[in-house]
Amino acid sequence: MDVLFVQYPACSTCRKAKKWLDEHGIACSERNIKEDNPTVQELKEWHEKSGLDIKRFFNTSGMLYKEMKLKDRLPGMSAEEKYDLLATDGMLVKRPVLVTEQTVLTGFKEAEWEEVLCDE
């Protein structure tokens, strides 16, 4: 199974998720979200594949999200505007992002990851 692990190395949640992947013997390609931000096209594909609300792709606890007052701005934005905004800076994107052939997960919830990666 091809797995892409999009993460930020300084993020404690990302390190925890990487440790979980290693402990479960799950090989993956790794990508630093700060150095290689997702493109608008990738974000659209990931959003559609995930079945999640686009808001789940925003790092709502991040400093940049708060500085930009996105909590108030997002409801009035179109999906295209949200994709464009997410593509401007990896720090706006909820991490880690796990991309498999079947689905996309944002954040690290062990039970979700186990269901997707271990029950196949």
N, C-alpha and C positions, 0 to 999 in steps of 0.2 A: 504494500500500500504506500502510495506517495503521500507524505505528510510535510507540510510547510509550517514551520514554527516561527512566527513573526513576533519579535520580542525586543525589549530594551534591557541590555545587560545590567544596568544599575537598578532595575526594578526588582524588589524583593519577591513579588508575586511571580514574575517571569522566572526568577532563579528557582523558586519552589516548583513551578511547572516543569522546568527543564530537568530538575532532579527527579520528578515523578516520571517523566518520559524515559530517562536513563534507567531508573529502577525497574521499569516495565519492559525494558529492552526494545523500545520503539525508536527506530531510526527515523531521522527527519532532516530536512534541509533547514538551516537556520538563516534568519535574516534580521539584521539590526534595523528596527523601525526608524531610528533617528538618522541613520546614514542612508537608508534606502526606503524612503517613504512610499506607501502604496499609491499607485496612480488612480486617477478617477475611474478608469476602466476596470482595474482590479477591485476597487471598492464596490462598484456596481455589481460585478460578478459575485463577489463574496457576500454582499447583502442579499442578493437574490437567492444564492445557494443556501444561506443560513436560515432563511425564513423568519429572521428576527426583525424587530422594529429598527429602523435606521439609528434611532437614539442609542441603541445598545452598542453602536460602534464608536460613540464618543466617550472619551476619558473624562467623565463628569467630576472626578475628584482631582483632576490635574490643575496646576496653577494657571496654565494658558487658558483653559476652559473658563476658569473663574475670572481671569483678567479681562477676557473678551466678553464677559457677561452673556455667555451663550445660553444659559438657562432661560433667559428672557427672550433671546433672539431666535433660537431654533424653531419655536412653534410657528413663526411667521415665514420661515424659509421653505423654498421648494426642495424636493429631493435632489435636483441637480445642484442647487446652491450648497446643500449639505455635503454632497460628494466633493464638489470643488473645494470647499472649506477643509474637509478632512485631508484632502490631497496636498494641502499647503504645508502641513507640519505633522510629523509622526507623533509628536507629543499630544496631539488632539485625539489620537486613535486609542480606543480601549485596548489594553494589552494584557496578556499575550493574545495573539490571534492564531488559531489553529485551523489550517486549511487542509481538508482531505478531499478525496475524489467525490465523496458524497455530501459533505456538509462543511460548514464553517462555524467555529465557536469563538466567542470573545470572552476574555477574562478566564480565570482558572477556577473551575468548580470540578473538584476531583470526580464526583459521581457522573457528571456529564461526560467528562473526558474518558472515564472508564467505559461508559456505555458505548461511546463512539469508537474507541480504539481497542477495547479488549473483548467485546462481545460479538466479534465477527466470525 
